[in-house]
Amino acid sequence: MTQFGHFDDAAREYVITRPDTPWPWINYLGTRDFFSLISNTAGGYCFCRDAKFRRILRYRYNGVPMDAGGRYFYIKDGDTVWNPGWKPCKTPLDTYECRHGMGYTRIVGEKAGLRAEVLFFVPPDARCEIHRVKLTNTGKTPKRFQLWSFVEWCLWNASTDMENFQRNLSTGEVEIEPDALYHKTEYRERRDHYAFYGVNRPYDGFDTDRETFMGMYNGFEAPQQVLSGTSGNTVAHGWSPIASHRFDLELAPGASDELIFVLGYVKNPQEAKFTAPGVINKAQARKMLQAYGTPAGADIAFATLKSYWDDILSRFSVASAVPELDRTVNIWNQYQCMITFFFSRSASYFESGIGRGMGFRDSNQDLAGIVHLIPARARQRILDIAATQFPDGGCYHQYQPLTKRGNNDIGGGFNDDPLWLIFGTVAYIKETGDFGILHEKVPFDNKPGTEVSLLEHLKISFAHVTDNLGPHGLPLIGRADWNDCLNLNCFSDNPDESFQTTENKTEGSKAESLMIAGLFVAEGKDFAELLAHPAVAADPKYVAKVRSAVAAMEKAVKAHGWDGEWFLRAYGYYGDKIGSNENEEGKIFIESQGWCTMARIGADEGLCDKALDAAVKHLECEHGLVLNAPAYTRYIKDYGEISSYPQGYKENAGIFCHNNPWVIIGEAMAGRADDVWRHYCKITPAFTKDQSLRKVEPYVFCQMVAGRDAARPGEGKNSWLTGTAAWTWKCVSEFILGIKPQYDGLLIEPCIPVAYGTYKVHRRFRDAEYDLTIRCTGKPGASHFIPYIPGHHTLDIEL
Ligand code: BGC
């Protein structure tokens, strides 16, 4: 088994030791507005706030080889041209290492006695990337060599940049200054933003015209100027603007030199766009160049970044007997939760950054991973999401981060969406105790004048389910529930139609969802608890109404949603059963087993235990729990996209890691510690043995791992941006380690095999710090409540 890297826990880094990973293994830079994706060979791109509308660097999807384009440094030493990150020249290196850390990536390459170390990071709250290049002569003779920087500009809108060539090839504009190369396409008209690539030292040559730099028929691996040791000193007019600086350098044996590049974005006030006709106002860029363009400035920025992440990761940590658990909990799972919160499902190596924006359900679930880390930003996100709701409780399925407006292309009609607002808000208030958020005024569909309190939004979210019940008293599914690919009103035989937005039949639809039913019961109970809390003290009549709606739903699930050995998945358009033993394929689904057991529906009658047993029996495989079984082997028009996937992939019997924790939490609630642990280890990347098989990054969760029916079971896809991050976090922190935030304290209620059951947890909770030693002795249902009292507390808890 080939290994491509290893964890360095003390440094909180993943160390990649060879560049030819089975897939680009990436990292994310940025914490607020300016975000970057960077691969282990320095590929990727950046944008400011919105990956579609404010794209700074151009990136080619579907390129061959993939991941071409990024921030490249070319070194020409004699006749040899190489890159510190190996690509794009792929000249064999004497040494290569890439360390992905918290918000930074450090790539080191060494060739023939010349070492190049490049540190890439985005300082917190700054709108720029820093590329800190350190060159060292490790040999015994003096070195004369040349260095070129290279980035290619995107013409801002990442979508039209790839399509509208009749315009794009004429619009590109740049300005050349001694401190930086400026990109100002469309600035002359409606844009008030520009980008720049600066460096802290006079350069010996430059290029801004791609064809001149590359040569018309050359690729990234053989730029003409680099091969000939020159620069064209070109000023781009249209075509494809780039930025490249050249330096002619000399180093004595043992000597080092350093260059600091700043790749930034500036937005100017409309009235201060220009300093002379056609000349952009560069004041803000110069400020950034001054702030970061010295070793001391870059040191400070990097130290600030380090302390940002130190603070984030000092809020929850565990010390157990299992190193894989510790590194997941203390570092990578929390980091991935942050990244997923920042990016939602927009920009990754599986998401183009053009399509989706922020998902209503996705973003609400992401909150569960970060409320303990960045509560103020969670608060704002909840209010932004709620503002995309409609007065009837329905909501836009997605919204655009730049405008925060709902996305009309996809619209609404996903009937699980509203309930996730309750889920996100409850998670936030339990963590923070900030009941005040419920009184915040939030509009509908962002329309001024329509504001009602957030609490009202939650009430209409709840009512949206009870207002839309089907013939069995179960929730109507609408376009789809959490499983976007179970399209029961779509009936599509037209390949040009979207499964997600097309409803060819809705009139008289009886399609109902057991997943929403379980979600409703679980969230309804949480909602009632919130409403009844003295800090809310909602009208008792309303609380009673909520409770009786929940009880009615439980009754409906038991009467119509139980298949004998497990919970049904849904009723179809015609009232036919889905996820039933009566079906030939797709007899059992994971979502309803997860949600109905988390909601504890029929627990007293043994339904939860049976459903969990069925999940183990029918869904578990070597790499996790598959979504459904048996997989669909043909397209079924009545079910839609789910049956469009080949067996074992995505929603058709893939291991959809997002929903594994639902079953694991159900297991934990039922006290089945061995099952909990086994399922958790299977999907957690730190336990992965075969890196080649997994293919994607071994330090982050995937949305999907190929299931047992696939050609390569265990192969991961869609890493990074997935609800798996927040759900596995909730699962491990609250249900395995058992630290459950409550409105008035922490409830300690672990579910872990006794062999691993003694561990220490450090937990910051509001204005309190807890140092807990937890010793589980295996007593079923043991728990301990710690009331919230500000201050530092050290407790030894035996359960
Ligand atoms: C989407 C989720 C959806 C899931 C299952 C993900 O790609 O982001 O919104 O719930 O797929 O279909």
Residues whose N, C-alpha, C, O or C-beta is under 5 A from the ligand:
A	BS01	BGC	R345 D362 W482 N483 D484 C485
